[in-house]
Amino acid sequence: MESPDLVLKLVRDYVNDYTSLLQGMLNAHQSATFTMPLGNYPVSSLKVPVGLTLNVPTGATIQALAMPKVGNDSIALLTLSSRSRLEGDGVIDGNRFQRKHGSAVLIAGQANGVSVSGVRIVEAAEQGIQVVGSRGIVIDSVSVSGCGIPGTTDQYQAINLVISSDVEVRRCNLSDAQHGVQWWGDETNGLCENIIIYKNEIRDVTGGAWGHLGKNVSVVRNKIKRCKDVGVDFETTFDSESIGNEVSNCLNHALSVFNGSKNILFRGDKVNQEQEWGGGIGLYGPVANTGIRFEGGSIQTFGAAGQGLGTVGSGVASKVTLTGYSIEVNHPSAMPIRVLDANRFYIVENPLIAGYHSIGVSLEGSSDSVVKGNLLRNMNPTSGSKGVFLYWRGAQHPTKRTVVEENRLEGYEQIADDCWGDNNSCNVIRDNEVAQVTHRGTSSYTGIIQNNKTLAGSPSVVSVIS
């Protein structure tokens, strides 16, 4: 048959819809490579056959034809079959303001072993790339910008992974979408498993890299900024990790865990939240998250909502470890760390926990926790300021059996055991460098206060809170 270039050249000036012509050519090139000639080619939709490589080079554009949405219509511009490849530096244009429905690229129905690389996806009415019920998918060095119809409430992601496994999303540039990369499992049909999100740049979205019902999800060395909600977020997700990400300017929290997630590791993440933005780490319910570790990262915040680490709601987490972190909170309204009605928090060996608030680490209604070996620095020293504050909130949320030891307090005046509702706290405060230790109760107090010294080396003053 004649070459694709010649055929398309003959008809280029005479048609407005290349769907039938291009689909016929794709079907004739199964298990081979089809290279789009240069130019703009409007189509309603195309399906790339099994095993075919579709190469869209620089200067070639596949554009969605205008098509009104009827009912729940959602017709993808390109559908990729098993073992097919979409590659090149050309453009896939979803034409969202005229098309108004459909993903730009769809990989679905057990379309396994598919790869997408290099192309620029723009103006998708729905998702840039939608992966559903498939496995062995690689999305590499793809640019996606402009997803969804502004003003609608639907969630349209740059890349959306639904009930899929063994997926890599790497070195992509994602912007101007409802979300950046999202994984989404299903309680009936299965989790999203073995997902790698590596070295992408994600900006101007609502959620950066986040998802629900995932397992073995790795979010590694991404740069995420300007999120209207959260940066890296694990929701009801298990055995997963966030490693070495740079996250900045997220409205709520840069790093977060929601609703019953288990065994999540954050290691070496760097967070910078400017004045108009939110906090560093957020832990949310309603189901308690467990086995959450934050290791060796840094957090800088500058706004009134910029807590370094905070729980949102009551009883939202347990068995949470924070170690090796440098936290600097630069607004007097925001505490570096505040834990509310949540037990078993281990705040250990952090080189710096600093802030302008009068409280550094506040454990309110929190029991069975450890605050050990930290440098706590008040950057606005005031009388009565508390480096560690243990506070009884009620019979269901007391403050008991917590150990505060071997901390150095600079600029904070006190460690306070404010167990006013139950002086039988059994809290232990020992071997700290602090000017004063305060507690409730006299003979009824059962806490242990032992061997605390001032920075100058003299014994700390111990006093009873009246």
C-alpha positions as CSV (number, residue, x, y, z in Angstrom):
1,M,0.0,0.0,0.0
2,E,1.0,3.6,-0.3
3,S,3.0,5.2,2.5
4,P,1.0,7.0,5.3
5,D,2.7,10.2,4.4
6,L,1.5,10.1,0.8
7,V,-2.0,9.1,1.6
8,L,-2.4,11.8,4.3
9,K,-0.8,14.4,2.0
10,L,-3.4,13.7,-0.7
11,V,-6.3,14.2,1.7
12,R,-4.9,16.7,4.2
13,D,-6.6,19.7,2.6
14,Y,-9.9,18.1,1.9
15,V,-11.1,16.5,5.1
16,N,-11.9,17.6,8.7
17,D,-12.1,14.2,10.2
18,Y,-9.3,11.7,9.8
19,T,-10.8,9.0,12.1
20,S,-11.6,6.3,9.5
21,L,-8.4,6.9,7.5
22,L,-6.1,6.8,10.5
23,Q,-7.9,3.8,12.1
24,G,-7.6,1.8,8.9
25,M,-3.8,2.6,8.8
26,L,-3.3,1.6,12.4
27,N,-5.2,-1.7,11.9
28,A,-2.9,-2.4,8.9
29,H,0.2,-1.9,10.9
30,Q,-0.4,-4.3,13.8
31,S,2.7,-5.4,15.6
32,A,4.8,-2.8,13.8
33,T,5.4,1.0,14.1
34,F,3.1,3.7,12.7
35,T,4.6,7.2,12.6
36,M,2.2,10.1,12.3
37,P,3.2,12.6,9.6
38,L,3.5,16.2,10.5
39,G,0.4,18.2,10.8
40,N,-2.9,18.5,12.9
41,Y,-5.3,15.5,12.6
42,P,-8.8,15.8,14.1
43,V,-10.3,12.5,15.1
44,S,-13.3,11.4,17.1
45,S,-11.3,8.5,18.7
46,L,-8.6,6.0,17.7
47,K,-7.8,2.6,19.1
48,V,-4.1,1.5,18.9
49,P,-4.1,-2.3,18.2
50,V,-2.4,-5.0,20.2
51,G,1.4,-4.7,19.9
52,L,1.5,-1.6,17.7
53,T,3.8,1.3,18.4
54,L,2.2,4.7,17.6
55,N,4.9,7.3,17.1
56,V,3.7,10.9,17.3
57,P,6.8,13.1,16.4
58,T,7.4,16.7,17.0
59,G,5.1,18.7,14.7
60,A,2.3,16.1,14.7
61,T,-0.9,16.6,16.7
62,I,-3.8,14.2,17.2
63,Q,-6.7,16.4,18.2
64,A,-10.1,15.5,19.5
65,L,-13.0,16.5,17.3
66,A,-15.7,18.7,18.9
67,M,-18.3,16.3,20.2
68,P,-21.2,17.2,22.5
69,K,-21.6,15.2,25.6
70,V,-24.8,13.1,25.6
71,G,-25.8,11.6,29.0
72,N,-22.8,10.0,30.6
73,D,-20.8,9.8,27.4
74,S,-17.0,9.5,28.0
75,I,-15.2,8.6,24.8
76,A,-11.5,8.6,25.0
77,L,-9.4,10.2,22.3
78,L,-6.8,7.4,22.2
79,T,-7.4,3.9,23.6
80,L,-4.3,1.7,23.9
81,S,-4.5,-2.1,23.7
82,S,-2.2,-4.7,25.3
83,R,1.5,-4.4,24.5
84,S,1.0,-1.2,22.5
85,R,3.2,1.8,22.8
86,L,2.5,5.5,22.4
87,E,5.8,7.5,22.0
88,G,7.3,10.6,20.5
89,D,7.4,14.3,21.2
90,G,4.2,15.3,19.5
91,V,0.9,16.5,20.9
92,I,-2.3,14.7,22.0
93,D,-4.9,17.5,22.2
94,G,-8.1,16.7,24.1
95,N,-9.7,19.9,22.9
96,R,-11.6,20.1,26.2
97,F,-13.6,23.2,25.6
98,Q,-15.1,21.8,22.4
99,R,-15.1,18.0,23.2
100,K,-16.2,18.3,26.8
101,H,-15.8,14.6,27.6
102,G,-13.4,11.8,27.5
103,S,-9.8,11.1,28.6
104,A,-7.0,11.9,26.3
105,V,-5.4,8.4,26.7
106,L,-7.2,5.3,28.0
107,I,-5.6,2.0,29.1
108,A,-8.4,-0.3,30.3
109,G,-9.9,-3.7,30.3
110,Q,-6.7,-5.7,31.2
111,A,-4.7,-3.8,28.6
112,N,-1.4,-5.1,30.0
113,G,2.2,-4.3,29.1
114,V,1.5,-0.8,27.7
115,S,3.9,2.1,27.7
116,V,3.5,5.8,27.1
117,S,6.6,8.0,26.7
118,G,7.5,11.5,25.6
119,V,4.2,12.8,24.3
120,R,2.6,16.1,25.4
121,I,-1.0,15.7,26.4
122,V,-3.0,18.9,26.6
123,E,-6.6,20.1,27.2
124,A,-8.2,16.8,28.2
125,A,-11.8,17.1,29.1
126,E,-11.3,14.3,31.7
127,Q,-8.1,12.5,32.7
128,G,-4.9,13.0,30.8
129,I,-4.1,9.3,31.1
130,Q,-6.7,6.9,32.6
131,V,-5.5,3.4,33.6
132,V,-8.2,1.0,34.6
133,G,-7.9,-2.7,35.5
134,S,-4.5,-3.1,33.9
135,R,-1.0,-4.1,34.9
136,G,2.6,-3.7,33.7
137,I,2.1,-0.1,32.6
138,V,5.0,2.4,32.2
139,I,4.4,6.1,31.8
140,D,7.7,7.9,31.2
141,S,8.7,11.5,30.5
142,V,5.1,12.5,29.5
143,S,3.8,16.1,29.9
144,V,0.2,16.6,30.9
145,S,-1.4,20.0,31.3
146,G,-5.0,21.2,31.4
147,C,-7.4,18.4,32.6
148,G,-11.1,18.9,33.3
149,I,-13.6,21.6,32.5
150,P,-13.1,24.6,34.8
151,G,-16.1,25.2,37.1
152,T,-17.2,21.6,37.3
153,T,-17.0,19.5,40.5
154,D,-15.7,16.3,38.8
155,Q,-12.2,15.1,39.7
156,Y,-10.1,14.9,36.6
157,Q,-6.5,13.8,37.2
158,A,-3.4,14.2,35.0
159,I,-2.8,10.5,35.6
160,N,-5.3,8.3,37.2
161,L,-4.7,4.6,38.2
162,V,-7.8,2.6,39.0
163,I,-7.6,-1.0,40.3
164,S,-4.3,-1.5,38.5
165,S,-0.9,-3.0,39.5
166,D,2.7,-2.9,38.6
167,V,2.6,0.7,37.3
168,E,5.5,3.1,37.0
169,V,4.9,6.8,36.5
170,R,8.3,8.5,36.1
171,R,9.9,11.8,35.0
172,C,6.6,13.3,34.0
173,N,5.6,17.0,34.1
174,L,2.0,17.4,35.3
175,S,0.1,20.6,35.9
176,D,-3.3,22.3,35.8
177,A,-5.4,19.3,36.7
178,Q,-7.7,18.4,39.5
179,H,-5.0,16.1,40.8
180,G,-1.5,15.1,39.7
181,V,-1.1,11.3,40.1
182,Q,-3.8,9.4,41.8
183,W,-4.2,5.7,42.7
184,W,-7.7,4.4,43.5
185,G,-8.5,0.9,44.6
186,D,-11.9,-0.7,45.2
187,E,-13.0,-2.7,48.3
188,T,-14.8,-5.2,46.0
189,N,-12.5,-5.4,42.9
190,G,-9.1,-4.9,44.6
191,L,-6.4,-2.5,45.5
192,C,-3.9,-0.6,43.4
193,E,-0.7,-2.4,44.1
194,N,3.0,-2.1,43.3
195,I,2.9,1.5,42.1
196,I,6.0,3.6,41.6
197,I,5.7,7.4,41.3
198,Y,9.3,8.6,40.6
199,K,10.9,11.9,39.9
200,N,7.9,13.7,38.5
201,E,7.3,17.4,38.6
202,I,3.7,18.2,39.8
203,R,2.3,21.6,40.3
204,D,-0.9,23.7,40.3
205,V,-3.2,20.8,41.2
206,T,-5.5,20.0,44.2
207,G,-3.7,16.8,45.3
208,G,-0.2,16.1,44.2
209,A,0.5,12.4,44.5
210,W,-2.2,10.7,46.5
211,G,-4.7,7.9,46.5
212,H,-7.1,5.5,48.3
213,L,-6.9,1.8,48.8
214,G,-3.3,1.2,47.6
215,K,-0.6,-1.2,48.7
216,N,3.2,-1.1,48.0
217,V,3.0,2.4,46.7
218,S,6.3,4.3,46.4
219,V,6.4,8.0,45.9
220,V,10.0,8.9,45.4
221,R,12.0,12.0,44.6
222,N,9.2,14.1,43.2
223,K,8.9,17.8,43.2
224,I,5.4,18.9,44.1
225,K,4.2,22.5,44.6
226,R,1.1,24.7,44.7
227,C,-1.5,22.1,45.8
228,K,-4.9,23.4,46.8
229,D,-5.2,20.4,49.2
230,V,-2.3,18.0,50.0
231,G,1.1,17.2,48.5
232,V,1.8,13.5,49.2
233,D,-1.2,11.7,50.8
234,F,-1.9,8.1,51.7
235,E,-5.6,7.3,52.3
236,T,-6.5,3.8,53.5
237,T,-3.2,2.7,52.0
238,F,-0.8,0.0,53.2
239,D,2.9,-0.9,53.3
240,S,3.9,2.2,51.3
241,E,6.5,5.0,51.3
242,S,7.3,8.6,50.5
243,I,11.1,9.0,50.0
244,G,13.1,12.1,49.2
245,N,10.3,14.3,47.9
246,E,10.4,18.1,47.8
247,V,6.9,19.4,48.7
248,S,6.0,23.1,48.9
249,N,3.0,25.4,49.2
250,C,0.1,23.0,49.9
251,L,-3.0,24.6,51.3
252,N,-3.6,21.9,53.9
253,H,-0.6,19.7,54.5
254,A,2.4,18.8,52.5
255,L,2.6,15.2,53.8
256,S,-0.5,13.5,55.1
257,V,-2.1,10.2,56.1
258,F,-5.8,9.4,56.2
259,N,-8.4,7.0,57.4
260,G,-6.8,3.7,58.5
261,S,-3.6,3.6,56.6
262,K,-1.0,1.2,58.0
263,N,2.8,0.9,57.8
264,I,3.6,4.1,55.9
265,L,7.2,5.3,55.8
266,F,8.2,8.9,55.1
267,R,12.0,9.3,54.8
268,G,14.1,12.3,53.7
269,D,11.2,14.5,52.5
270,K,11.7,18.2,52.4
271,V,8.8,20.5,53.1
272,N,8.6,24.3,52.6
273,Q,5.3,26.1,53.2
274,E,5.3,29.8,52.6
275,Q,3.0,32.2,54.5
276,E,-0.3,31.7,52.7
277,W,0.0,27.9,52.9
278,G,-0.6,25.2,55.4
279,G,1.2,22.7,57.7
280,G,3.9,20.2,57.3
281,I,2.5,16.8,58.4
282,G,-1.2,16.1,58.9
283,L,-2.8,12.9,60.3
284,Y,-6.5,12.5,59.6
285,G,-9.3,10.0,60.5
286,P,-11.9,9.0,61.0
287,V,-10.3,5.5,61.3
288,A,-7.0,5.6,63.2
289,N,-3.8,5.3,61.2
290,T,-1.1,3.0,62.7
291,G,2.6,2.3,62.1
292,I,3.4,5.6,60.6
293,R,7.1,6.7,60.5
294,F,8.7,10.0,59.6
295,E,12.5,9.7,59.4
296,G,15.2,12.2,58.5
297,G,13.3,15.0,56.8
298,S,12.9,18.7,57.2
299,I,9.9,21.0,57.5
300,Q,9.8,24.8,57.3
301,T,6.5,26.7,57.6
302,F,5.7,30.4,57.8
303,G,1.9,30.8,58.0
304,A,-0.6,30.8,60.8
305,A,-1.9,27.3,59.8
306,G,1.7,26.0,59.5
307,Q,1.9,23.4,62.3
308,G,4.9,21.2,61.8
309,L,3.0,18.0,62.7
310,G,-0.6,18.0,63.7
311,T,-3.5,15.6,64.2
312,V,-6.8,16.6,62.7
313,G,-9.6,15.2,64.8
314,S,-9.7,12.9,67.8
315,G,-8.0,9.5,68.0
316,V,-6.8,9.6,64.4
317,A,-3.4,7.8,64.8
318,S,-1.3,5.6,67.0
319,K,2.2,4.1,66.9
320,V,3.5,7.2,65.1
321,T,7.3,7.8,65.1
322,L,9.0,11.1,64.3
323,T,12.8,10.9,64.3
324,G,15.7,12.7,62.7
325,Y,13.6,15.6,61.6
326,S,14.4,19.3,61.5
327,I,11.2,21.4,62.1
328,E,11.1,25.2,62.0
329,V,7.7,26.8,62.5
330,N,8.0,30.6,61.9
331,H,4.5,31.9,62.9
332,P,3.6,32.5,66.6
333,S,0.1,31.0,66.1
334,A,1.4,27.6,65.0
335,M,2.9,25.0,67.2
336,P,5.7,22.8,66.0
337,I,3.9,19.6,67.1
338,R,0.4,19.2,68.4
339,V,-1.1,15.7,69.1
340,L,-4.8,15.6,70.1
341,D,-6.4,12.5,71.8
342,A,-4.0,10.1,70.1
343,N,-1.7,7.6,71.9
344,R,1.7,6.1,71.3
345,F,3.5,8.9,69.6
346,Y,7.3,8.5,69.6
347,I,9.1,11.8,69.1
348,V,12.7,10.8,69.3
349,E,16.2,12.1,68.5
350,N,15.1,15.1,66.3
351,P,18.0,17.5,65.8
352,L,15.7,20.6,65.9
353,I,12.0,21.3,66.8
354,A,11.7,25.1,66.8
355,G,9.0,27.7,66.8
356,Y,7.7,31.0,67.9
357,H,4.7,29.6,69.7
358,S,4.8,29.4,73.5
359,I,4.5,25.6,73.3
360,G,6.9,23.3,71.4
361,V,5.5,19.8,71.7
362,S,1.9,19.5,72.9
363,L,0.5,16.1,73.8
364,E,-3.1,16.7,74.7
365,G,-5.1,13.7,75.8
366,S,-2.2,11.6,74.6
367,S,-0.8,8.6,76.6
368,D,1.9,6.0,76.3
369,S,4.1,8.3,74.3
370,V,7.8,9.1,74.3
371,V,9.6,12.5,73.8
372,K,13.3,11.8,74.0
373,G,16.6,13.2,72.9
374,N,15.3,16.3,71.0
375,L,16.5,19.8,70.8
376,L,13.6,22.1,71.4
377,R,14.1,25.7,70.7
378,N,11.8,28.7,71.3
379,M,12.7,31.4,68.8
380,N,10.6,33.9,70.9
381,P,11.4,33.1,74.5
382,T,8.6,34.1,76.9
383,S,8.0,33.5,80.6
384,G,6.0,30.3,81.2
385,S,6.7,28.8,77.7
386,K,6.5,25.1,77.6
387,G,8.9,22.9,75.5
388,V,6.8,19.8,76.3
389,F,3.2,20.1,77.5
390,L,1.3,17.1,78.7
391,Y,-2.4,17.9,79.1
392,W,-5.3,15.9,80.6
393,R,-8.4,16.4,78.3
394,G,-10.9,14.0,80.0
395,A,-11.4,10.5,81.4
396,Q,-11.4,9.0,77.9
397,H,-8.3,11.1,76.9
398,P,-6.0,11.5,79.9
399,T,-2.3,12.0,79.8
400,K,-0.6,8.9,81.3
401,R,2.5,6.8,81.2
402,T,4.4,9.2,78.8
403,V,8.2,9.4,79.1
404,V,9.9,12.8,78.5
405,E,13.7,12.4,78.8
406,E,17.1,13.6,77.6
407,N,15.7,16.6,75.8
408,R,17.5,20.0,75.6
409,L,15.2,23.0,75.9
410,E,16.5,26.4,74.6
411,G,14.3,29.4,75.2
412,Y,11.5,27.2,76.6
413,E,11.1,27.6,80.3
414,Q,9.2,24.5,81.3
415,I,8.2,20.9,80.9
416,A,4.7,20.7,82.2
417,D,2.6,17.7,83.4
418,D,-0.8,19.3,83.5
419,C,-2.7,16.2,84.6
420,W,-5.3,18.3,86.4
421,G,-8.2,15.8,86.0
422,D,-6.2,12.8,87.2
423,N,-3.0,13.4,89.1
424,N,-2.3,9.6,88.9
425,S,-0.4,10.3,85.6
426,C,2.5,7.9,86.0
427,N,4.4,10.2,83.5
428,V,8.2,10.2,83.7
429,I,10.2,13.4,83.3
430,R,13.9,12.8,83.7
431,D,17.4,13.8,82.5
432,N,16.3,16.8,80.6
433,E,18.0,20.2,80.3
434,V,15.3,22.6,81.4
435,A,14.9,25.4,83.8
436,Q,11.7,24.2,85.4
437,V,9.4,21.2,85.7
438,T,5.8,21.7,86.7
439,H,3.0,19.3,87.6
440,R,-0.4,19.1,89.2
441,G,-1.2,17.7,92.6
442,T,1.0,17.2,95.6
443,S,0.7,13.9,97.5
444,S,-1.7,12.6,94.9
445,Y,0.8,13.0,92.0
446,T,2.3,9.7,90.9
447,G,4.6,11.0,88.1
448,I,8.4,10.6,88.4
449,I,10.5,13.8,88.1
450,Q,14.2,12.9,88.3
451,N,17.6,14.3,87.5
452,N,16.6,17.3,85.4
453,K,19.1,20.2,85.1
454,T,19.3,23.7,83.7
455,L,21.5,24.5,80.8
456,A,24.0,25.8,83.3
457,G,24.0,22.4,85.1
458,S,22.1,23.2,88.3
459,P,19.1,21.2,89.3
460,S,15.8,22.2,87.6
461,V,13.2,23.9,89.8
462,V,10.2,21.6,90.4
463,S,6.9,23.3,91.2
464,V,3.2,22.5,91.6
465,I,0.7,24.1,89.3
466,S,-1.9,25.8,91.4
